[in-house]
Amino acid sequence: MISPFVLAKIGSGAAREWFLTGERFDASSALTAGLVRHVVPADELDAAVAGRVDLLLQAAPEAQAAIKALIRTVAGEMPDSVRSYTADLIARRRASEEGREGMSAFLERREPWWRQSLSRQ
């Protein structure tokens, strides 16, 4: 069921070896193959997760959704074929309530509303 996704991620060479042998591999091999993005010792896992979550929470919620849609739409496409899509998306995000708030917060040297609400929790 996941073979198309694994093949796209690691390529047919590594997939052929692991699929045919059923070989188990460690986190370092998964990192090298591109199956995972980060590997940390077990005792550093909570801090690493907290750090990644903090980075994700810095962006506005609607902007995060737009980024996910952008990746799905643009991945694998030729740049010329998605130029108008990306330009339109950027313009809409900048003109959005979040975009205006983000720019205002930056210019006023304060946290945007989505970060302020996190600090109150």
Biopython code that builds the backbone (N, CA, C, O; Angstrom):
import numpy as np
from Bio.PDB.StructureBuilder import StructureBuilder

atoms = [
    (1, "MET", "N", (0.815, -1.208, 0.000)),
    (1, "MET", "CA", (0.000, 0.000, 0.000)),
    (1, "MET", "C", (0.855, 1.266, 0.000)),
    (1, "MET", "O", (0.485, 2.264, -0.620)),
    (2, "ILE", "N", (1.987, 1.232, 0.687)),
    (2, "ILE", "CA", (2.794, 2.450, 0.768)),
    (2, "ILE", "C", (3.928, 2.464, -0.242)),
    (2, "ILE", "O", (4.676, 3.439, -0.307)),
    (3, "SER", "N", (4.074, 1.413, -1.028)),
    (3, "SER", "CA", (5.216, 1.327, -1.941)),
    (3, "SER", "C", (5.342, 2.523, -2.884)),
    (3, "SER", "O", (6.467, 2.971, -3.103)),
    (4, "PRO", "N", (4.265, 3.072, -3.460)),
    (4, "PRO", "CA", (4.466, 4.235, -4.338)),
    (4, "PRO", "C", (5.095, 5.419, -3.604)),
    (4, "PRO", "O", (5.908, 6.147, -4.173)),
    (5, "PHE", "N", (4.720, 5.607, -2.349)),
    (5, "PHE", "CA", (5.256, 6.723, -1.576)),
    (5, "PHE", "C", (6.716, 6.467, -1.193)),
    (5, "PHE", "O", (7.550, 7.371, -1.246)),
    (6, "VAL", "N", (7.009, 5.233, -0.809)),
    (6, "VAL", "CA", (8.383, 4.882, -0.435)),
    (6, "VAL", "C", (9.294, 4.984, -1.657)),
    (6, "VAL", "O", (10.390, 5.539, -1.573)),
    (7, "LEU", "N", (8.845, 4.451, -2.786)),
    (7, "LEU", "CA", (9.644, 4.532, -4.020)),
    (7, "LEU", "C", (9.926, 5.972, -4.404)),
    (7, "LEU", "O", (11.047, 6.306, -4.790)),
    (8, "ALA", "N", (8.928, 6.820, -4.303)),
    (8, "ALA", "CA", (9.118, 8.230, -4.643)),
    (8, "ALA", "C", (10.124, 8.891, -3.710)),
    (8, "ALA", "O", (10.847, 9.801, -4.115)),
    (9, "LYS", "N", (10.168, 8.439, -2.481)),
    (9, "LYS", "CA", (11.038, 9.058, -1.485)),
    (9, "LYS", "C", (12.476, 8.555, -1.556)),
    (9, "LYS", "O", (13.408, 9.356, -1.489)),
    (10, "ILE", "N", (12.674, 7.237, -1.691)),
    (10, "ILE", "CA", (14.022, 6.673, -1.579)),
    (10, "ILE", "C", (14.603, 6.176, -2.891)),
    (10, "ILE", "O", (15.790, 5.858, -2.951)),
    (11, "GLY", "N", (13.805, 6.102, -3.934)),
    (11, "GLY", "CA", (14.307, 5.632, -5.217)),
    (11, "GLY", "C", (14.255, 4.120, -5.334)),
    (11, "GLY", "O", (14.142, 3.404, -4.339)),
    (12, "SER", "N", (14.341, 3.653, -6.562)),
    (12, "SER", "CA", (14.172, 2.218, -6.810)),
    (12, "SER", "C", (15.340, 1.384, -6.310)),
    (12, "SER", "O", (15.144, 0.224, -5.946)),
    (13, "GLY", "N", (16.551, 1.937, -6.278)),
    (13, "GLY", "CA", (17.716, 1.164, -5.826)),
    (13, "GLY", "C", (17.589, 0.727, -4.375)),
    (13, "GLY", "O", (17.672, -0.462, -4.068)),
    (14, "ALA", "N", (17.389, 1.686, -3.490)),
    (14, "ALA", "CA", (17.247, 1.359, -2.068)),
    (14, "ALA", "C", (15.983, 0.549, -1.838)),
    (14, "ALA", "O", (15.980, -0.384, -1.035)),
    (15, "ALA", "N", (14.903, 0.899, -2.540)),
    (15, "ALA", "CA", (13.651, 0.154, -2.381)),
    (15, "ALA", "C", (13.832, -1.296, -2.804)),
    (15, "ALA", "O", (13.350, -2.206, -2.130)),
    (16, "ARG", "N", (14.519, -1.513, -3.908)),
    (16, "ARG", "CA", (14.736, -2.885, -4.375)),
    (16, "ARG", "C", (15.453, -3.702, -3.297)),
    (16, "ARG", "O", (15.051, -4.823, -2.984)),
    (17, "GLU", "N", (16.500, -3.137, -2.745)),
    (17, "GLU", "CA", (17.261, -3.860, -1.712)),
    (17, "GLU", "C", (16.395, -4.162, -0.497)),
    (17, "GLU", "O", (16.339, -5.304, -0.040)),
    (18, "TRP", "N", (15.721, -3.144, 0.027)),
    (18, "TRP", "CA", (14.952, -3.338, 1.256)),
    (18, "TRP", "C", (13.682, -4.144, 1.025)),
    (18, "TRP", "O", (13.309, -4.959, 1.869)),
    (19, "PHE", "N", (13.013, -3.931, -0.099)),
    (19, "PHE", "CA", (11.791, -4.697, -0.379)),
    (19, "PHE", "C", (12.099, -6.175, -0.559)),
    (19, "PHE", "O", (11.386, -7.027, -0.030)),
    (20, "LEU", "N", (13.168, -6.487, -1.311)),
    (20, "LEU", "CA", (13.473, -7.885, -1.613)),
    (20, "LEU", "C", (14.072, -8.634, -0.420)),
    (20, "LEU", "O", (13.803, -9.820, -0.230)),
    (21, "THR", "N", (14.879, -7.946, 0.374)),
    (21, "THR", "CA", (15.529, -8.630, 1.492)),
    (21, "THR", "C", (14.710, -8.576, 2.774)),
    (21, "THR", "O", (14.861, -9.438, 3.640)),
    (22, "GLY", "N", (13.841, -7.572, 2.907)),
    (22, "GLY", "CA", (13.120, -7.399, 4.160)),
    (22, "GLY", "C", (14.038, -6.953, 5.283)),
    (22, "GLY", "O", (13.698, -7.049, 6.462)),
    (23, "GLU", "N", (15.207, -6.464, 4.897)),
    (23, "GLU", "CA", (16.217, -6.044, 5.872)),
    (23, "GLU", "C", (15.678, -4.943, 6.786)),
    (23, "GLU", "O", (15.017, -4.007, 6.337)),
    (24, "ARG", "N", (15.970, -5.076, 8.049)),
    (24, "ARG", "CA", (15.638, -4.008, 9.001)),
    (24, "ARG", "C", (16.726, -2.960, 8.931)),
    (24, "ARG", "O", (17.893, -3.268, 8.689)),
    (25, "PHE", "N", (16.333, -1.731, 9.145)),
    (25, "PHE", "CA", (17.315, -0.656, 9.106)),
    (25, "PHE", "C", (17.097, 0.267, 10.285)),
    (25, "PHE", "O", (15.998, 0.364, 10.830)),
    (26, "ASP", "N", (18.177, 0.946, 10.670)),
    (26, "ASP", "CA", (18.113, 1.825, 11.836)),
    (26, "ASP", "C", (17.749, 3.253, 11.427)),
    (26, "ASP", "O", (17.581, 3.558, 10.246)),
    (27, "ALA", "N", (17.635, 4.109, 12.425)),
    (27, "ALA", "CA", (17.232, 5.496, 12.194)),
    (27, "ALA", "C", (18.243, 6.232, 11.321)),
    (27, "ALA", "O", (17.857, 7.067, 10.503)),
    (28, "SER", "N", (19.512, 5.939, 11.479)),
    (28, "SER", "CA", (20.541, 6.585, 10.669)),
    (28, "SER", "C", (20.364, 6.244, 9.195)),
    (28, "SER", "O", (20.494, 7.120, 8.339)),
    (29, "SER", "N", (20.069, 4.981, 8.887)),
    (29, "SER", "CA", (19.828, 4.572, 7.500)),
    (29, "SER", "C", (18.564, 5.224, 6.961)),
    (29, "SER", "O", (18.529, 5.628, 5.799)),
    (30, "ALA", "N", (17.527, 5.335, 7.785)),
    (30, "ALA", "CA", (16.288, 5.995, 7.374)),
    (30, "ALA", "C", (16.540, 7.467, 7.058)),
    (30, "ALA", "O", (15.967, 8.017, 6.117)),
    (31, "LEU", "N", (17.399, 8.097, 7.852)),
    (31, "LEU", "CA", (17.753, 9.497, 7.620)),
    (31, "LEU", "C", (18.506, 9.640, 6.302)),
    (31, "LEU", "O", (18.196, 10.517, 5.497)),
    (32, "THR", "N", (19.483, 8.786, 6.088)),
    (32, "THR", "CA", (20.273, 8.822, 4.859)),
    (32, "THR", "C", (19.398, 8.587, 3.632)),
    (32, "THR", "O", (19.604, 9.217, 2.595)),
    (33, "ALA", "N", (18.430, 7.693, 3.740)),
    (33, "ALA", "CA", (17.546, 7.372, 2.622)),
    (33, "ALA", "C", (16.475, 8.435, 2.401)),
    (33, "ALA", "O", (15.811, 8.425, 1.364)),
    (34, "GLY", "N", (16.293, 9.342, 3.341)),
    (34, "GLY", "CA", (15.290, 10.383, 3.197)),
    (34, "GLY", "C", (13.915, 10.001, 3.717)),
    (34, "GLY", "O", (12.933, 10.688, 3.434)),
    (35, "LEU", "N", (13.832, 8.913, 4.475)),
    (35, "LEU", "CA", (12.537, 8.508, 5.042)),
    (35, "LEU", "C", (12.156, 9.325, 6.262)),
    (35, "LEU", "O", (10.974, 9.456, 6.578)),
    (36, "VAL", "N", (13.144, 9.874, 6.948)),
    (36, "VAL", "CA", (12.905, 10.742, 8.101)),
    (36, "VAL", "C", (13.759, 11.986, 7.931)),
    (36, "VAL", "O", (14.754, 11.966, 7.207)),
    (37, "ARG", "N", (13.378, 13.056, 8.589)),
    (37, "ARG", "CA", (14.109, 14.322, 8.474)),
    (37, "ARG", "C", (15.047, 14.579, 9.651)),
    (37, "ARG", "O", (16.042, 15.289, 9.509)),
    (38, "HIS", "N", (14.732, 14.003, 10.812)),
    (38, "HIS", "CA", (15.527, 14.263, 12.011)),
    (38, "HIS", "C", (15.676, 12.978, 12.803)),
    (38, "HIS", "O", (14.751, 12.170, 12.890)),
    (39, "VAL", "N", (16.850, 12.806, 13.376)),
    (39, "VAL", "CA", (17.107, 11.685, 14.273)),
    (39, "VAL", "C", (17.795, 12.260, 15.505)),
    (39, "VAL", "O", (18.792, 12.973, 15.395)),
    (40, "VAL", "N", (17.257, 11.944, 16.674)),
    (40, "VAL", "CA", (17.851, 12.415, 17.928)),
    (40, "VAL", "C", (17.907, 11.259, 18.911)),
    (40, "VAL", "O", (17.124, 10.316, 18.802)),
    (41, "PRO", "N", (18.825, 11.320, 19.871)),
    (41, "PRO", "CA", (18.848, 10.302, 20.919)),
    (41, "PRO", "C", (17.531, 10.322, 21.706)),
    (41, "PRO", "O", (16.886, 11.364, 21.824)),
    (42, "ALA", "N", (17.150, 9.187, 22.227)),
    (42, "ALA", "CA", (15.872, 9.047, 22.934)),
    (42, "ALA", "C", (15.717, 10.070, 24.059)),
    (42, "ALA", "O", (14.627, 10.602, 24.267)),
    (43, "ASP", "N", (16.794, 10.346, 24.780)),
    (43, "ASP", "CA", (16.686, 11.279, 25.906)),
    (43, "ASP", "C", (16.550, 12.735, 25.458)),
    (43, "ASP", "O", (16.300, 13.608, 26.290)),
    (44, "GLU", "N", (16.708, 13.013, 24.170)),
    (44, "GLU", "CA", (16.542, 14.365, 23.640)),
    (44, "GLU", "C", (15.256, 14.510, 22.822)),
    (44, "GLU", "O", (14.992, 15.570, 22.256)),
    (45, "LEU", "N", (14.467, 13.447, 22.766)),
    (45, "LEU", "CA", (13.289, 13.441, 21.901)),
    (45, "LEU", "C", (12.264, 14.504, 22.293)),
    (45, "LEU", "O", (11.784, 15.237, 21.428)),
    (46, "ASP", "N", (11.921, 14.602, 23.568)),
    (46, "ASP", "CA", (10.908, 15.579, 23.987)),
    (46, "ASP", "C", (11.332, 17.001, 23.644)),
    (46, "ASP", "O", (10.519, 17.789, 23.162)),
    (47, "ALA", "N", (12.587, 17.333, 23.886)),
    (47, "ALA", "CA", (13.075, 18.678, 23.577)),
    (47, "ALA", "C", (13.070, 18.922, 22.069)),
    (47, "ALA", "O", (12.737, 20.019, 21.621)),
    (48, "ALA", "N", (13.434, 17.918, 21.292)),
    (48, "ALA", "CA", (13.441, 18.059, 19.840)),
    (48, "ALA", "C", (12.027, 18.260, 19.307)),
    (48, "ALA", "O", (11.804, 19.102, 18.438)),
    (49, "VAL", "N", (11.080, 17.497, 19.821)),
    (49, "VAL", "CA", (9.683, 17.646, 19.400)),
    (49, "VAL", "C", (9.170, 19.029, 19.786)),
    (49, "VAL", "O", (8.519, 19.692, 18.978)),
    (50, "ALA", "N", (9.451, 19.470, 20.999)),
    (50, "ALA", "CA", (9.011, 20.786, 21.448)),
    (50, "ALA", "C", (9.589, 21.887, 20.563)),
    (50, "ALA", "O", (8.902, 22.858, 20.249)),
    (51, "GLY", "N", (10.836, 21.738, 20.167)),
    (51, "GLY", "CA", (11.464, 22.720, 19.289)),
    (51, "GLY", "C", (10.805, 22.773, 17.922)),
    (51, "GLY", "O", (10.583, 23.857, 17.383)),
    (52, "ARG", "N", (10.489, 21.615, 17.353)),
    (52, "ARG", "CA", (9.829, 21.569, 16.043)),
    (52, "ARG", "C", (8.419, 22.159, 16.135)),
    (52, "ARG", "O", (7.999, 22.913, 15.257)),
    (53, "VAL", "N", (7.695, 21.816, 17.196)),
    (53, "VAL", "CA", (6.336, 22.339, 17.370)),
    (53, "VAL", "C", (6.384, 23.858, 17.506)),
    (53, "VAL", "O", (5.549, 24.558, 16.932)),
    (54, "ASP", "N", (7.344, 24.369, 18.254)),
    (54, "ASP", "CA", (7.467, 25.815, 18.416)),
    (54, "ASP", "C", (7.693, 26.493, 17.066)),
    (54, "ASP", "O", (7.118, 27.548, 16.797)),
    (55, "LEU", "N", (8.520, 25.896, 16.226)),
    (55, "LEU", "CA", (8.744, 26.454, 14.890)),
    (55, "LEU", "C", (7.456, 26.457, 14.073)),
    (55, "LEU", "O", (7.158, 27.435, 13.388)),
    (56, "LEU", "N", (6.702, 25.379, 14.141)),
    (56, "LEU", "CA", (5.440, 25.297, 13.391)),
    (56, "LEU", "C", (4.429, 26.331, 13.877)),
    (56, "LEU", "O", (3.676, 26.894, 13.082)),
    (57, "LEU", "N", (4.415, 26.574, 15.169)),
    (57, "LEU", "CA", (3.438, 27.505, 15.734)),
    (57, "LEU", "C", (3.784, 28.968, 15.478)),
    (57, "LEU", "O", (2.976, 29.850, 15.768)),
    (58, "GLN", "N", (4.957, 29.235, 14.948)),
    (58, "GLN", "CA", (5.323, 30.620, 14.648)),
    (58, "GLN", "C", (4.566, 31.155, 13.442)),
    (58, "GLN", "O", (4.380, 32.366, 13.315)),
    (59, "ALA", "N", (4.132, 30.279, 12.566)),
    (59, "ALA", "CA", (3.413, 30.715, 11.368)),
    (59, "ALA", "C", (1.915, 30.766, 11.636)),
    (59, "ALA", "O", (1.399, 30.037, 12.483)),
    (60, "ALA", "N", (1.238, 31.619, 10.917)),
    (60, "ALA", "CA", (-0.210, 31.767, 11.065)),
    (60, "ALA", "C", (-0.925, 30.512, 10.571)),
    (60, "ALA", "O", (-0.474, 29.874, 9.620)),
    (61, "PRO", "N", (-2.034, 30.159, 11.211)),
    (61, "PRO", "CA", (-2.747, 28.922, 10.853)),
    (61, "PRO", "C", (-3.184, 28.841, 9.383)),
    (61, "PRO", "O", (-2.994, 27.805, 8.745)),
    (62, "GLU", "N", (-3.761, 29.905, 8.844)),
    (62, "GLU", "CA", (-4.185, 29.869, 7.445)),
    (62, "GLU", "C", (-2.984, 29.817, 6.510)),
    (62, "GLU", "O", (-3.055, 29.214, 5.439)),
    (63, "ALA", "N", (-1.887, 30.443, 6.904)),
    (63, "ALA", "CA", (-0.672, 30.393, 6.096)),
    (63, "ALA", "C", (-0.127, 28.966, 6.047)),
    (63, "ALA", "O", (0.345, 28.521, 5.001)),
    (64, "GLN", "N", (-0.187, 28.252, 7.161)),
    (64, "GLN", "CA", (0.257, 26.859, 7.181)),
    (64, "GLN", "C", (-0.579, 26.020, 6.216)),
    (64, "GLN", "O", (-0.036, 25.194, 5.483)),
    (65, "ALA", "N", (-1.887, 26.227, 6.213)),
    (65, "ALA", "CA", (-2.762, 25.496, 5.294)),
    (65, "ALA", "C", (-2.417, 25.836, 3.846)),
    (65, "ALA", "O", (-2.406, 24.954, 2.989)),
    (66, "ALA", "N", (-2.138, 27.102, 3.571)),
    (66, "ALA", "CA", (-1.786, 27.520, 2.210)),
    (66, "ALA", "C", (-0.463, 26.893, 1.775)),
    (66, "ALA", "O", (-0.303, 26.523, 0.612)),
    (67, "ILE", "N", (0.472, 26.775, 2.695)),
    (67, "ILE", "CA", (1.763, 26.156, 2.388)),
    (67, "ILE", "C", (1.565, 24.694, 2.010)),
    (67, "ILE", "O", (2.168, 24.210, 1.052)),
    (68, "LYS", "N", (0.727, 23.995, 2.758)),
    (68, "LYS", "CA", (0.463, 22.583, 2.447)),
    (68, "LYS", "C", (-0.159, 22.447, 1.059)),
    (68, "LYS", "O", (0.220, 21.559, 0.295)),
    (69, "ALA", "N", (-1.101, 23.314, 0.732)),
    (69, "ALA", "CA", (-1.734, 23.280, -0.588)),
    (69, "ALA", "C", (-0.723, 23.618, -1.681)),
    (69, "ALA", "O", (-0.727, 23.004, -2.748)),
    (70, "LEU", "N", (0.138, 24.591, -1.413)),
    (70, "LEU", "CA", (1.165, 24.966, -2.370)),
    (70, "LEU", "C", (2.072, 23.774, -2.685)),
    (70, "LEU", "O", (2.363, 23.505, -3.850)),
    (71, "ILE", "N", (2.510, 23.074, -1.666)),
    (71, "ILE", "CA", (3.397, 21.926, -1.873)),
    (71, "ILE", "C", (2.702, 20.864, -2.718)),
    (71, "ILE", "O", (3.296, 20.323, -3.650)),
    (72, "ARG", "N", (1.441, 20.563, -2.393)),
    (72, "ARG", "CA", (0.705, 19.554, -3.173)),
    (72, "ARG", "C", (0.554, 19.978, -4.634)),
    (72, "ARG", "O", (0.638, 19.142, -5.533)),
    (73, "THR", "N", (0.334, 21.252, -4.870)),
    (73, "THR", "CA", (0.095, 21.747, -6.221)),
    (73, "THR", "C", (1.380, 21.881, -7.032)),
    (73, "THR", "O", (1.400, 21.552, -8.218)),
    (74, "VAL", "N", (2.435, 22.352, -6.414)),
    (74, "VAL", "CA", (3.654, 22.711, -7.127)),
    (74, "VAL", "C", (4.634, 21.541, -7.276)),
    (74, "VAL", "O", (5.394, 21.494, -8.244)),
    (75, "ALA", "N", (4.624, 20.610, -6.338)),
    (75, "ALA", "CA", (5.595, 19.507, -6.358)),
    (75, "ALA", "C", (5.549, 18.765, -7.688)),
    (75, "ALA", "O", (4.486, 18.335, -8.136)),
    (76, "GLY", "N", (6.697, 18.622, -8.303)),
    (76, "GLY", "CA", (6.804, 17.877, -9.547)),
    (76, "GLY", "C", (6.440, 18.652, -10.798)),
    (76, "GLY", "O", (6.570, 18.130, -11.905)),
    (77, "GLU", "N", (5.989, 19.880, -10.647)),
    (77, "GLU", "CA", (5.602, 20.695, -11.803)),
    (77, "GLU", "C", (6.793, 21.529, -12.281)),
    (77, "GLU", "O", (7.710, 21.820, -11.514)),
    (78, "MET", "N", (6.761, 21.897, -13.530)),
    (78, "MET", "CA", (7.780, 22.802, -14.073)),
    (78, "MET", "C", (7.492, 24.211, -13.545)),
    (78, "MET", "O", (6.332, 24.617, -13.480)),
    (79, "PRO", "N", (8.533, 24.958, -13.168)),
    (79, "PRO", "CA", (8.318, 26.298, -12.608)),
    (79, "PRO", "C", (7.429, 27.198, -13.464)),
    (79, "PRO", "O", (6.580, 27.912, -12.930)),
    (80, "ASP", "N", (7.610, 27.174, -14.765)),
    (80, "ASP", "CA", (6.791, 28.040, -15.628)),
    (80, "ASP", "C", (5.307, 27.700, -15.550)),
    (80, "ASP", "O", (4.460, 28.582, -15.694)),
    (81, "SER", "N", (4.990, 26.432, -15.325)),
    (81, "SER", "CA", (3.584, 26.031, -15.324)),
    (81, "SER", "C", (2.847, 26.437, -14.046)),
    (81, "SER", "O", (1.616, 26.423, -14.017)),
    (82, "VAL", "N", (3.569, 26.792, -13.007)),
    (82, "VAL", "CA", (2.923, 27.172, -11.744)),
    (82, "VAL", "C", (3.249, 28.607, -11.320)),
    (82, "VAL", "O", (2.931, 29.026, -10.207)),
    (83, "ARG", "N", (3.874, 29.336, -12.208)),
    (83, "ARG", "CA", (4.268, 30.715, -11.876)),
    (83, "ARG", "C", (3.071, 31.575, -11.501)),
    (83, "ARG", "O", (3.115, 32.279, -10.492)),
    (84, "SER", "N", (2.009, 31.535, -12.284)),
    (84, "SER", "CA", (0.849, 32.374, -11.972)),
    (84, "SER", "C", (0.165, 31.898, -10.686)),
    (84, "SER", "O", (-0.333, 32.710, -9.908)),
    (85, "TYR", "N", (0.146, 30.582, -10.470)),
    (85, "TYR", "CA", (-0.433, 30.048, -9.229)),
    (85, "TYR", "C", (0.317, 30.589, -8.013)),
    (85, "TYR", "O", (-0.301, 31.065, -7.061)),
    (86, "THR", "N", (1.647, 30.516, -8.045)),
    (86, "THR", "CA", (2.425, 30.961, -6.884)),
    (86, "THR", "C", (2.322, 32.467, -6.688)),
    (86, "THR", "O", (2.215, 32.939, -5.556)),
    (87, "ALA", "N", (2.352, 33.223, -7.779)),
    (87, "ALA", "CA", (2.232, 34.684, -7.665)),
    (87, "ALA", "C", (0.879, 35.068, -7.072)),
    (87, "ALA", "O", (0.798, 35.949, -6.215)),
    (88, "ASP", "N", (-0.182, 34.405, -7.532)),
    (88, "ASP", "CA", (-1.519, 34.675, -7.009)),
    (88, "ASP", "C", (-1.620, 34.308, -5.528)),
    (88, "ASP", "O", (-2.195, 35.053, -4.734)),
    (89, "LEU", "N", (-1.061, 33.166, -5.167)),
    (89, "LEU", "CA", (-1.102, 32.728, -3.766)),
    (89, "LEU", "C", (-0.373, 33.717, -2.866)),
    (89, "LEU", "O", (-0.879, 34.084, -1.806)),
    (90, "ILE", "N", (0.800, 34.145, -3.280)),
    (90, "ILE", "CA", (1.556, 35.115, -2.482)),
    (90, "ILE", "C", (0.771, 36.411, -2.318)),
    (90, "ILE", "O", (0.698, 36.964, -1.221)),
    (91, "ALA", "N", (0.190, 36.888, -3.398)),
    (91, "ALA", "CA", (-0.592, 38.135, -3.330)),
    (91, "ALA", "C", (-1.781, 37.985, -2.386)),
    (91, "ALA", "O", (-2.056, 38.877, -1.584)),
    (92, "ARG", "N", (-2.492, 36.848, -2.483)),
    (92, "ARG", "CA", (-3.643, 36.632, -1.603)),
    (92, "ARG", "C", (-3.214, 36.515, -0.148)),
    (92, "ARG", "O", (-3.896, 37.041, 0.732)),
    (93, "ARG", "N", (-2.113, 35.846, 0.125)),
    (93, "ARG", "CA", (-1.646, 35.695, 1.508)),
    (93, "ARG", "C", (-1.222, 37.040, 2.078)),
    (93, "ARG", "O", (-1.522, 37.339, 3.234)),
    (94, "ARG", "N", (-0.538, 37.847, 1.299)),
    (94, "ARG", "CA", (-0.115, 39.166, 1.792)),
    (94, "ARG", "C", (-1.297, 40.073, 2.073)),
    (94, "ARG", "O", (-1.260, 40.869, 3.011)),
    (95, "ALA", "N", (-2.351, 39.959, 1.265)),
    (95, "ALA", "CA", (-3.534, 40.810, 1.440)),
    (95, "ALA", "C", (-4.497, 40.264, 2.486)),
    (95, "ALA", "O", (-5.445, 40.952, 2.865)),
    (96, "SER", "N", (-4.276, 39.048, 2.956)),
    (96, "SER", "CA", (-5.186, 38.446, 3.930)),
    (96, "SER", "C", (-5.049, 39.113, 5.295)),
    (96, "SER", "O", (-4.100, 39.855, 5.551)),
    (97, "GLU", "N", (-6.006, 38.836, 6.155)),
    (97, "GLU", "CA", (-5.951, 39.372, 7.515)),
    (97, "GLU", "C", (-4.655, 38.937, 8.211)),
    (97, "GLU", "O", (-4.001, 39.738, 8.879)),
    (98, "GLU", "N", (-4.296, 37.672, 8.048)),
    (98, "GLU", "CA", (-3.050, 37.184, 8.660)),
    (98, "GLU", "C", (-1.833, 37.882, 8.066)),
    (98, "GLU", "O", (-0.910, 38.252, 8.791)),
    (99, "GLY", "N", (-1.831, 38.060, 6.758)),
    (99, "GLY", "CA", (-0.704, 38.719, 6.110)),
    (99, "GLY", "C", (-0.525, 40.150, 6.592)),
    (99, "GLY", "O", (0.588, 40.593, 6.877)),
    (100, "ARG", "N", (-1.635, 40.859, 6.676)),
    (100, "ARG", "CA", (-1.576, 42.247, 7.164)),
    (100, "ARG", "C", (-1.135, 42.290, 8.632)),
    (100, "ARG", "O", (-0.337, 43.141, 9.026)),
    (101, "GLU", "N", (-1.664, 41.365, 9.428)),
    (101, "GLU", "CA", (-1.281, 41.306, 10.847)),
    (101, "GLU", "C", (0.196, 40.966, 10.995)),
    (101, "GLU", "O", (0.888, 41.557, 11.824)),
    (102, "GLY", "N", (0.675, 40.034, 10.212)),
    (102, "GLY", "CA", (2.085, 39.662, 10.284)),
    (102, "GLY", "C", (2.996, 40.829, 9.948)),
    (102, "GLY", "O", (3.995, 41.055, 10.631)),
    (103, "MET", "N", (2.659, 41.571, 8.899)),
    (103, "MET", "CA", (3.470, 42.730, 8.514)),
    (103, "MET", "C", (3.389, 43.820, 9.578)),
    (103, "MET", "O", (4.405, 44.424, 9.923)),
    (104, "SER", "N", (2.195, 44.078, 10.100)),
    (104, "SER", "CA", (2.049, 45.084, 11.160)),
    (104, "SER", "C", (2.845, 44.698, 12.395)),
    (104, "SER", "O", (3.534, 45.531, 12.984)),
    (105, "ALA", "N", (2.750, 43.441, 12.783)),
    (105, "ALA", "CA", (3.489, 42.975, 13.963)),
    (105, "ALA", "C", (4.990, 43.138, 13.754)),
    (105, "ALA", "O", (5.704, 43.556, 14.665)),
    (106, "PHE", "N", (5.464, 42.812, 12.569)),
    (106, "PHE", "CA", (6.886, 42.957, 12.263)),
    (106, "PHE", "C", (7.302, 44.417, 12.372)),
    (106, "PHE", "O", (8.296, 44.732, 13.027)),
    (107, "LEU", "N", (6.550, 45.311, 11.734)),
    (107, "LEU", "CA", (6.904, 46.731, 11.739)),
    (107, "LEU", "C", (6.781, 47.344, 13.124)),
    (107, "LEU", "O", (7.537, 48.254, 13.467)),
    (108, "GLU", "N", (5.830, 46.854, 13.929)),
    (108, "GLU", "CA", (5.622, 47.377, 15.283)),
    (108, "GLU", "C", (6.458, 46.634, 16.326)),
    (108, "GLU", "O", (6.384, 46.932, 17.518)),
    (109, "ARG", "N", (7.242, 45.676, 15.875)),
    (109, "ARG", "CA", (8.136, 44.891, 16.749)),
    (109, "ARG", "C", (7.377, 44.230, 17.897)),
    (109, "ARG", "O", (7.736, 44.347, 19.068)),
    (110, "ARG", "N", (6.307, 43.529, 17.504)),
    (110, "ARG", "CA", (5.509, 42.800, 18.490)),
    (110, "ARG", "C", (5.140, 41.448, 17.903)),
    (110, "ARG", "O", (5.325, 41.206, 16.710)),
    (111, "GLU", "N", (4.626, 40.588, 18.734)),
    (111, "GLU", "CA", (4.187, 39.272, 18.282)),
    (111, "GLU", "C", (2.848, 39.408, 17.556)),
    (111, "GLU", "O", (1.999, 40.189, 17.985)),
    (112, "PRO", "N", (2.643, 38.670, 16.472)),
    (112, "PRO", "CA", (1.329, 38.677, 15.821)),
    (112, "PRO", "C", (0.306, 37.978, 16.710)),
    (112, "PRO", "O", (0.672, 37.275, 17.652)),
    (113, "TRP", "N", (-0.966, 38.171, 16.410)),
    (113, "TRP", "CA", (-2.022, 37.640, 17.289)),
    (113, "TRP", "C", (-1.917, 36.143, 17.493)),
    (113, "TRP", "O", (-2.213, 35.667, 18.589)),
    (114, "TRP", "N", (-1.512, 35.384, 16.499)),
    (114, "TRP", "CA", (-1.472, 33.928, 16.675)),
    (114, "TRP", "C", (-0.370, 33.508, 17.634)),
    (114, "TRP", "O", (-0.469, 32.441, 18.241)),
    (115, "ARG", "N", (0.659, 34.298, 17.787)),
    (115, "ARG", "CA", (1.702, 34.006, 18.777)),
    (115, "ARG", "C", (1.317, 34.533, 20.150)),
    (115, "ARG", "O", (1.658, 33.918, 21.160)),
    (116, "GLN", "N", (0.617, 35.651, 20.207)),
    (116, "GLN", "CA", (0.170, 36.205, 21.480)),
    (116, "GLN", "C", (-0.787, 35.247, 22.166)),
    (116, "GLN", "O", (-0.723, 35.075, 23.383)),
    (117, "SER", "N", (-1.676, 34.621, 21.400)),
    (117, "SER", "CA", (-2.652, 33.704, 22.011)),
    (117, "SER", "C", (-1.970, 32.474, 22.581)),
    (117, "SER", "O", (-2.470, 31.888, 23.541)),
    (118, "LEU", "N", (-0.835, 32.065, 22.011)),
    (118, "LEU", "CA", (-0.092, 30.922, 22.553)),
    (118, "LEU", "C", (0.563, 31.252, 23.880)),
    (118, "LEU", "O", (0.634, 30.406, 24.771)),
    (119, "SER", "N", (1.046, 32.493, 24.015)),
    (119, "SER", "CA", (1.726, 32.860, 25.261)),
    (119, "SER", "C", (0.748, 32.989, 26.425)),
    (119, "SER", "O", (1.165, 32.958, 27.583)),
    (120, "ARG", "N", (-0.543, 33.133, 26.137)),
    (120, "ARG", "CA", (-1.563, 33.237, 27.200)),
    (120, "ARG", "C", (-2.032, 31.881, 27.686)),
    (120, "ARG", "O", (-2.702, 31.793, 28.715)),
    (121, "GLN", "N", (-1.696, 30.826, 26.969)),
    (121, "GLN", "CA", (-2.173, 29.493, 27.343)),
    (121, "GLN", "C", (-1.429, 28.929, 28.522)),
    (121, "GLN", "O", (-1.715, 27.814, 28.957)),
]
sb = StructureBuilder()
sb.init_structure("model")
sb.init_model(0)
sb.init_chain("A")
sb.init_seg("    ")
for serial, (resi, resn, name, xyz) in enumerate(atoms, 1):
    if name == "N":
        sb.init_residue(resn, " ", resi, " ")
    sb.init_atom(name, np.array(xyz, "f"), 0.0, 1.0, " ", f" {name:<3s}", serial, name[0])
structure = sb.get_structure()
